[in-house]
Amino acid sequence: MASAMSAGIASCCLTCYWVFEQAVRFGADMIELDVHGSRDGNLVVIHDSMTMRTARGNAQGAVADLTLEQLKTLDVGVWKGPQFAGERIPTLDEVLTAFRGRAVVLIELKARGIEERVAQIIHDTGMEDGVVLQSFDAESMRIMRGLLPEVRGK
């Protein structure tokens, strides 16, 4: 199975929508993304827990301290080059909806406390058979297995 990360496409910008589209366009079977929760309870796709390294704009800080509205103002492409300018932080719902039936989505849960929301979005988008879950937090994975026993975990 080929993924955006293994194909090297993700070196353009980390977990931005452009990377996912290019990966699928060039034959990747799987896209890999990282999920964090925003201050207002939304799940966003961004690699780091802090916005300073990979996002440009006025709303800077911990993803968990910013609202979705603030996060959507940030540009997550321009730090890698002007050709990627204008890339915004997508929500988990947006990515799962866009790639349903097109690619398997490997979701890495980056913080504890978002498990129920992740499970609900997977269910709402009908992606139970189209995702793989991963976390470095064993308790987070235990919770996810209880919420979505039919979903594969790593």
Biotite code that builds the C-alpha atoms (Angstrom):
import biotite.structure as struc

atoms = struc.array([
    struc.Atom([0.000, 0.000, 0.000], chain_id="A", res_id=1, res_name="MET", atom_name="CA", element="C"),
    struc.Atom([1.433, 3.377, -1.016], chain_id="A", res_id=2, res_name="ALA", atom_name="CA", element="C"),
    struc.Atom([0.866, 6.431, 1.160], chain_id="A", res_id=3, res_name="SER", atom_name="CA", element="C"),
    struc.Atom([1.599, 10.135, 0.794], chain_id="A", res_id=4, res_name="ALA", atom_name="CA", element="C"),
    struc.Atom([4.243, 9.931, 3.517], chain_id="A", res_id=5, res_name="MET", atom_name="CA", element="C"),
    struc.Atom([6.008, 6.925, 2.011], chain_id="A", res_id=6, res_name="SER", atom_name="CA", element="C"),
    struc.Atom([5.908, 8.488, -1.445], chain_id="A", res_id=7, res_name="ALA", atom_name="CA", element="C"),
    struc.Atom([7.607, 11.637, -0.157], chain_id="A", res_id=8, res_name="GLY", atom_name="CA", element="C"),
    struc.Atom([4.781, 13.886, -1.295], chain_id="A", res_id=9, res_name="ILE", atom_name="CA", element="C"),
    struc.Atom([4.193, 15.119, 2.254], chain_id="A", res_id=10, res_name="ALA", atom_name="CA", element="C"),
    struc.Atom([7.523, 16.913, 2.263], chain_id="A", res_id=11, res_name="SER", atom_name="CA", element="C"),
    struc.Atom([5.665, 19.733, 0.503], chain_id="A", res_id=12, res_name="CYS", atom_name="CA", element="C"),
    struc.Atom([3.532, 20.693, 3.489], chain_id="A", res_id=13, res_name="CYS", atom_name="CA", element="C"),
    struc.Atom([2.511, 18.555, 6.424], chain_id="A", res_id=14, res_name="LEU", atom_name="CA", element="C"),
    struc.Atom([-1.055, 17.250, 6.464], chain_id="A", res_id=15, res_name="THR", atom_name="CA", element="C"),
    struc.Atom([-2.557, 19.868, 4.185], chain_id="A", res_id=16, res_name="CYS", atom_name="CA", element="C"),
    struc.Atom([-5.361, 19.160, 1.736], chain_id="A", res_id=17, res_name="TYR", atom_name="CA", element="C"),
    struc.Atom([-3.118, 19.749, -1.297], chain_id="A", res_id=18, res_name="TRP", atom_name="CA", element="C"),
    struc.Atom([-0.826, 16.912, -0.189], chain_id="A", res_id=19, res_name="VAL", atom_name="CA", element="C"),
    struc.Atom([-3.739, 14.520, 0.191], chain_id="A", res_id=20, res_name="PHE", atom_name="CA", element="C"),
    struc.Atom([-5.101, 15.352, -3.267], chain_id="A", res_id=21, res_name="GLU", atom_name="CA", element="C"),
    struc.Atom([-1.688, 14.942, -4.879], chain_id="A", res_id=22, res_name="GLN", atom_name="CA", element="C"),
    struc.Atom([-1.084, 11.643, -3.106], chain_id="A", res_id=23, res_name="ALA", atom_name="CA", element="C"),
    struc.Atom([-4.333, 10.158, -4.386], chain_id="A", res_id=24, res_name="VAL", atom_name="CA", element="C"),
    struc.Atom([-3.796, 11.636, -7.839], chain_id="A", res_id=25, res_name="ARG", atom_name="CA", element="C"),
    struc.Atom([-0.408, 9.916, -8.042], chain_id="A", res_id=26, res_name="PHE", atom_name="CA", element="C"),
    struc.Atom([-1.718, 6.566, -6.875], chain_id="A", res_id=27, res_name="GLY", atom_name="CA", element="C"),
    struc.Atom([-1.472, 6.496, -3.080], chain_id="A", res_id=28, res_name="ALA", atom_name="CA", element="C"),
    struc.Atom([-3.865, 4.023, -1.495], chain_id="A", res_id=29, res_name="ASP", atom_name="CA", element="C"),
    struc.Atom([-3.652, 5.729, 1.882], chain_id="A", res_id=30, res_name="MET", atom_name="CA", element="C"),
    struc.Atom([-3.302, 9.214, 3.274], chain_id="A", res_id=31, res_name="ILE", atom_name="CA", element="C"),
    struc.Atom([-1.926, 9.827, 6.760], chain_id="A", res_id=32, res_name="GLU", atom_name="CA", element="C"),
    struc.Atom([-3.064, 12.664, 8.966], chain_id="A", res_id=33, res_name="LEU", atom_name="CA", element="C"),
    struc.Atom([-2.808, 13.945, 12.511], chain_id="A", res_id=34, res_name="ASP", atom_name="CA", element="C"),
    struc.Atom([-5.828, 15.145, 14.466], chain_id="A", res_id=35, res_name="VAL", atom_name="CA", element="C"),
    struc.Atom([-6.020, 17.720, 17.252], chain_id="A", res_id=36, res_name="HIS", atom_name="CA", element="C"),
    struc.Atom([-9.007, 19.252, 19.010], chain_id="A", res_id=37, res_name="GLY", atom_name="CA", element="C"),
    struc.Atom([-9.672, 22.994, 18.863], chain_id="A", res_id=38, res_name="SER", atom_name="CA", element="C"),
    struc.Atom([-10.839, 25.122, 21.792], chain_id="A", res_id=39, res_name="ARG", atom_name="CA", element="C"),
    struc.Atom([-14.437, 24.972, 20.577], chain_id="A", res_id=40, res_name="ASP", atom_name="CA", element="C"),
    struc.Atom([-14.448, 21.189, 20.195], chain_id="A", res_id=41, res_name="GLY", atom_name="CA", element="C"),
    struc.Atom([-13.785, 20.823, 16.481], chain_id="A", res_id=42, res_name="ASN", atom_name="CA", element="C"),
    struc.Atom([-11.287, 18.293, 15.158], chain_id="A", res_id=43, res_name="LEU", atom_name="CA", element="C"),
    struc.Atom([-8.667, 19.714, 12.845], chain_id="A", res_id=44, res_name="VAL", atom_name="CA", element="C"),
    struc.Atom([-6.009, 18.102, 10.691], chain_id="A", res_id=45, res_name="VAL", atom_name="CA", element="C"),
    struc.Atom([-2.632, 19.555, 11.577], chain_id="A", res_id=46, res_name="ILE", atom_name="CA", element="C"),
    struc.Atom([0.660, 17.855, 12.392], chain_id="A", res_id=47, res_name="HIS", atom_name="CA", element="C"),
    struc.Atom([1.860, 19.906, 15.356], chain_id="A", res_id=48, res_name="ASP", atom_name="CA", element="C"),
    struc.Atom([0.039, 20.769, 18.570], chain_id="A", res_id=49, res_name="SER", atom_name="CA", element="C"),
    struc.Atom([1.340, 24.338, 18.203], chain_id="A", res_id=50, res_name="MET", atom_name="CA", element="C"),
    struc.Atom([0.756, 26.433, 15.085], chain_id="A", res_id=51, res_name="THR", atom_name="CA", element="C"),
    struc.Atom([4.006, 28.423, 15.014], chain_id="A", res_id=52, res_name="MET", atom_name="CA", element="C"),
    struc.Atom([6.162, 26.029, 12.968], chain_id="A", res_id=53, res_name="ARG", atom_name="CA", element="C"),
    struc.Atom([3.787, 25.124, 10.148], chain_id="A", res_id=54, res_name="THR", atom_name="CA", element="C"),
    struc.Atom([1.228, 27.938, 9.979], chain_id="A", res_id=55, res_name="ALA", atom_name="CA", element="C"),
    struc.Atom([1.387, 31.642, 9.251], chain_id="A", res_id=56, res_name="ARG", atom_name="CA", element="C"),
    struc.Atom([-1.082, 34.263, 10.417], chain_id="A", res_id=57, res_name="GLY", atom_name="CA", element="C"),
    struc.Atom([-2.201, 36.243, 13.437], chain_id="A", res_id=58, res_name="ASN", atom_name="CA", element="C"),
    struc.Atom([-3.813, 33.423, 15.424], chain_id="A", res_id=59, res_name="ALA", atom_name="CA", element="C"),
    struc.Atom([-0.799, 31.593, 16.821], chain_id="A", res_id=60, res_name="GLN", atom_name="CA", element="C"),
    struc.Atom([-0.472, 29.222, 19.753], chain_id="A", res_id=61, res_name="GLY", atom_name="CA", element="C"),
    struc.Atom([-1.659, 25.821, 20.858], chain_id="A", res_id=62, res_name="ALA", atom_name="CA", element="C"),
    struc.Atom([-4.292, 24.295, 18.592], chain_id="A", res_id=63, res_name="VAL", atom_name="CA", element="C"),
    struc.Atom([-6.288, 23.415, 21.728], chain_id="A", res_id=64, res_name="ALA", atom_name="CA", element="C"),
    struc.Atom([-6.395, 27.122, 22.683], chain_id="A", res_id=65, res_name="ASP", atom_name="CA", element="C"),
    struc.Atom([-7.683, 28.372, 19.311], chain_id="A", res_id=66, res_name="LEU", atom_name="CA", element="C"),
    struc.Atom([-11.183, 28.200, 17.839], chain_id="A", res_id=67, res_name="THR", atom_name="CA", element="C"),
    struc.Atom([-11.917, 26.680, 14.458], chain_id="A", res_id=68, res_name="LEU", atom_name="CA", element="C"),
    struc.Atom([-12.585, 30.175, 13.117], chain_id="A", res_id=69, res_name="GLU", atom_name="CA", element="C"),
    struc.Atom([-9.124, 31.307, 14.242], chain_id="A", res_id=70, res_name="GLN", atom_name="CA", element="C"),
    struc.Atom([-7.439, 28.158, 12.900], chain_id="A", res_id=71, res_name="LEU", atom_name="CA", element="C"),
    struc.Atom([-9.138, 28.586, 9.500], chain_id="A", res_id=72, res_name="LYS", atom_name="CA", element="C"),
    struc.Atom([-7.438, 31.984, 9.101], chain_id="A", res_id=73, res_name="THR", atom_name="CA", element="C"),
    struc.Atom([-3.973, 30.404, 9.201], chain_id="A", res_id=74, res_name="LEU", atom_name="CA", element="C"),
    struc.Atom([-2.018, 29.571, 6.059], chain_id="A", res_id=75, res_name="ASP", atom_name="CA", element="C"),
    struc.Atom([-0.392, 26.138, 6.382], chain_id="A", res_id=76, res_name="VAL", atom_name="CA", element="C"),
    struc.Atom([1.194, 26.075, 2.944], chain_id="A", res_id=77, res_name="GLY", atom_name="CA", element="C"),
    struc.Atom([3.208, 29.258, 2.585], chain_id="A", res_id=78, res_name="VAL", atom_name="CA", element="C"),
    struc.Atom([5.915, 28.139, 5.044], chain_id="A", res_id=79, res_name="TRP", atom_name="CA", element="C"),
    struc.Atom([6.936, 25.529, 2.462], chain_id="A", res_id=80, res_name="LYS", atom_name="CA", element="C"),
    struc.Atom([6.878, 27.937, -0.463], chain_id="A", res_id=81, res_name="GLY", atom_name="CA", element="C"),
    struc.Atom([4.742, 30.501, -2.264], chain_id="A", res_id=82, res_name="PRO", atom_name="CA", element="C"),
    struc.Atom([3.299, 27.833, -4.561], chain_id="A", res_id=83, res_name="GLN", atom_name="CA", element="C"),
    struc.Atom([1.504, 26.362, -1.526], chain_id="A", res_id=84, res_name="PHE", atom_name="CA", element="C"),
    struc.Atom([0.170, 29.692, -0.212], chain_id="A", res_id=85, res_name="ALA", atom_name="CA", element="C"),
    struc.Atom([-3.483, 29.725, 0.729], chain_id="A", res_id=86, res_name="GLY", atom_name="CA", element="C"),
    struc.Atom([-3.691, 26.193, 2.129], chain_id="A", res_id=87, res_name="GLU", atom_name="CA", element="C"),
    struc.Atom([-5.964, 26.193, 5.169], chain_id="A", res_id=88, res_name="ARG", atom_name="CA", element="C"),
    struc.Atom([-6.263, 23.763, 8.052], chain_id="A", res_id=89, res_name="ILE", atom_name="CA", element="C"),
    struc.Atom([-8.986, 21.255, 7.164], chain_id="A", res_id=90, res_name="PRO", atom_name="CA", element="C"),
    struc.Atom([-11.340, 19.621, 9.629], chain_id="A", res_id=91, res_name="THR", atom_name="CA", element="C"),
    struc.Atom([-11.383, 15.857, 10.024], chain_id="A", res_id=92, res_name="LEU", atom_name="CA", element="C"),
    struc.Atom([-14.929, 15.829, 8.678], chain_id="A", res_id=93, res_name="ASP", atom_name="CA", element="C"),
    struc.Atom([-13.861, 17.694, 5.520], chain_id="A", res_id=94, res_name="GLU", atom_name="CA", element="C"),
    struc.Atom([-11.023, 15.274, 4.798], chain_id="A", res_id=95, res_name="VAL", atom_name="CA", element="C"),
    struc.Atom([-13.022, 12.106, 5.477], chain_id="A", res_id=96, res_name="LEU", atom_name="CA", element="C"),
    struc.Atom([-15.893, 13.346, 3.324], chain_id="A", res_id=97, res_name="THR", atom_name="CA", element="C"),
    struc.Atom([-13.562, 14.304, 0.467], chain_id="A", res_id=98, res_name="ALA", atom_name="CA", element="C"),
    struc.Atom([-11.643, 11.011, 0.450], chain_id="A", res_id=99, res_name="PHE", atom_name="CA", element="C"),
    struc.Atom([-14.437, 8.537, 1.195], chain_id="A", res_id=100, res_name="ARG", atom_name="CA", element="C"),
    struc.Atom([-14.067, 5.768, -1.379], chain_id="A", res_id=101, res_name="GLY", atom_name="CA", element="C"),
    struc.Atom([-10.870, 7.285, -2.787], chain_id="A", res_id=102, res_name="ARG", atom_name="CA", element="C"),
    struc.Atom([-8.249, 6.328, -0.188], chain_id="A", res_id=103, res_name="ALA", atom_name="CA", element="C"),
    struc.Atom([-7.849, 4.724, 3.203], chain_id="A", res_id=104, res_name="VAL", atom_name="CA", element="C"),
    struc.Atom([-7.258, 7.410, 5.822], chain_id="A", res_id=105, res_name="VAL", atom_name="CA", element="C"),
    struc.Atom([-4.788, 6.689, 8.616], chain_id="A", res_id=106, res_name="LEU", atom_name="CA", element="C"),
    struc.Atom([-5.809, 8.913, 11.516], chain_id="A", res_id=107, res_name="ILE", atom_name="CA", element="C"),
    struc.Atom([-3.286, 9.551, 14.261], chain_id="A", res_id=108, res_name="GLU", atom_name="CA", element="C"),
    struc.Atom([-4.911, 10.841, 17.420], chain_id="A", res_id=109, res_name="LEU", atom_name="CA", element="C"),
    struc.Atom([-2.435, 13.332, 18.842], chain_id="A", res_id=110, res_name="LYS", atom_name="CA", element="C"),
    struc.Atom([-4.193, 14.164, 22.111], chain_id="A", res_id=111, res_name="ALA", atom_name="CA", element="C"),
    struc.Atom([-6.328, 12.328, 24.608], chain_id="A", res_id=112, res_name="ARG", atom_name="CA", element="C"),
    struc.Atom([-9.909, 13.470, 25.067], chain_id="A", res_id=113, res_name="GLY", atom_name="CA", element="C"),
    struc.Atom([-10.880, 13.597, 21.383], chain_id="A", res_id=114, res_name="ILE", atom_name="CA", element="C"),
    struc.Atom([-11.753, 9.909, 20.981], chain_id="A", res_id=115, res_name="GLU", atom_name="CA", element="C"),
    struc.Atom([-15.550, 10.220, 21.138], chain_id="A", res_id=116, res_name="GLU", atom_name="CA", element="C"),
    struc.Atom([-15.569, 13.070, 18.622], chain_id="A", res_id=117, res_name="ARG", atom_name="CA", element="C"),
    struc.Atom([-13.255, 11.160, 16.259], chain_id="A", res_id=118, res_name="VAL", atom_name="CA", element="C"),
    struc.Atom([-15.519, 8.094, 16.494], chain_id="A", res_id=119, res_name="ALA", atom_name="CA", element="C"),
    struc.Atom([-18.625, 10.192, 15.833], chain_id="A", res_id=120, res_name="GLN", atom_name="CA", element="C"),
    struc.Atom([-17.122, 11.811, 12.729], chain_id="A", res_id=121, res_name="ILE", atom_name="CA", element="C"),
    struc.Atom([-15.958, 8.444, 11.394], chain_id="A", res_id=122, res_name="ILE", atom_name="CA", element="C"),
    struc.Atom([-19.483, 7.115, 11.900], chain_id="A", res_id=123, res_name="HIS", atom_name="CA", element="C"),
    struc.Atom([-21.197, 10.226, 10.472], chain_id="A", res_id=124, res_name="ASP", atom_name="CA", element="C"),
    struc.Atom([-19.071, 10.096, 7.314], chain_id="A", res_id=125, res_name="THR", atom_name="CA", element="C"),
    struc.Atom([-19.550, 6.349, 6.866], chain_id="A", res_id=126, res_name="GLY", atom_name="CA", element="C"),
    struc.Atom([-15.805, 5.725, 6.979], chain_id="A", res_id=127, res_name="MET", atom_name="CA", element="C"),
    struc.Atom([-15.708, 2.797, 9.421], chain_id="A", res_id=128, res_name="GLU", atom_name="CA", element="C"),
    struc.Atom([-14.265, 0.590, 6.661], chain_id="A", res_id=129, res_name="ASP", atom_name="CA", element="C"),
    struc.Atom([-12.039, 3.342, 5.274], chain_id="A", res_id=130, res_name="GLY", atom_name="CA", element="C"),
    struc.Atom([-9.884, 4.356, 8.217], chain_id="A", res_id=131, res_name="VAL", atom_name="CA", element="C"),
    struc.Atom([-7.022, 3.010, 10.281], chain_id="A", res_id=132, res_name="VAL", atom_name="CA", element="C"),
    struc.Atom([-6.470, 4.470, 13.739], chain_id="A", res_id=133, res_name="LEU", atom_name="CA", element="C"),
    struc.Atom([-3.140, 5.123, 15.392], chain_id="A", res_id=134, res_name="GLN", atom_name="CA", element="C"),
    struc.Atom([-1.924, 6.766, 18.571], chain_id="A", res_id=135, res_name="SER", atom_name="CA", element="C"),
    struc.Atom([1.185, 6.657, 20.717], chain_id="A", res_id=136, res_name="PHE", atom_name="CA", element="C"),
    struc.Atom([-1.199, 6.740, 23.684], chain_id="A", res_id=137, res_name="ASP", atom_name="CA", element="C"),
    struc.Atom([-2.277, 3.168, 24.543], chain_id="A", res_id=138, res_name="ALA", atom_name="CA", element="C"),
    struc.Atom([-5.257, 4.404, 26.563], chain_id="A", res_id=139, res_name="GLU", atom_name="CA", element="C"),
    struc.Atom([-6.502, 6.440, 23.616], chain_id="A", res_id=140, res_name="SER", atom_name="CA", element="C"),
    struc.Atom([-6.370, 3.328, 21.420], chain_id="A", res_id=141, res_name="MET", atom_name="CA", element="C"),
    struc.Atom([-8.175, 1.270, 24.073], chain_id="A", res_id=142, res_name="ARG", atom_name="CA", element="C"),
    struc.Atom([-10.954, 3.863, 24.119], chain_id="A", res_id=143, res_name="ILE", atom_name="CA", element="C"),
    struc.Atom([-11.167, 3.864, 20.319], chain_id="A", res_id=144, res_name="MET", atom_name="CA", element="C"),
    struc.Atom([-11.404, 0.045, 20.202], chain_id="A", res_id=145, res_name="ARG", atom_name="CA", element="C"),
    struc.Atom([-14.356, 0.284, 22.571], chain_id="A", res_id=146, res_name="GLY", atom_name="CA", element="C"),
    struc.Atom([-16.062, 2.985, 20.509], chain_id="A", res_id=147, res_name="LEU", atom_name="CA", element="C"),
    struc.Atom([-15.329, 1.520, 17.072], chain_id="A", res_id=148, res_name="LEU", atom_name="CA", element="C"),
    struc.Atom([-14.479, -2.183, 17.415], chain_id="A", res_id=149, res_name="PRO", atom_name="CA", element="C"),
    struc.Atom([-14.862, -2.686, 13.657], chain_id="A", res_id=150, res_name="GLU", atom_name="CA", element="C"),
    struc.Atom([-12.116, -0.164, 12.806], chain_id="A", res_id=151, res_name="VAL", atom_name="CA", element="C"),
    struc.Atom([-8.523, -1.269, 12.379], chain_id="A", res_id=152, res_name="ARG", atom_name="CA", element="C"),
    struc.Atom([-5.910, 0.078, 14.751], chain_id="A", res_id=153, res_name="GLY", atom_name="CA", element="C"),
    struc.Atom([-2.125, 0.175, 14.616], chain_id="A", res_id=154, res_name="LYS", atom_name="CA", element="C"),
])
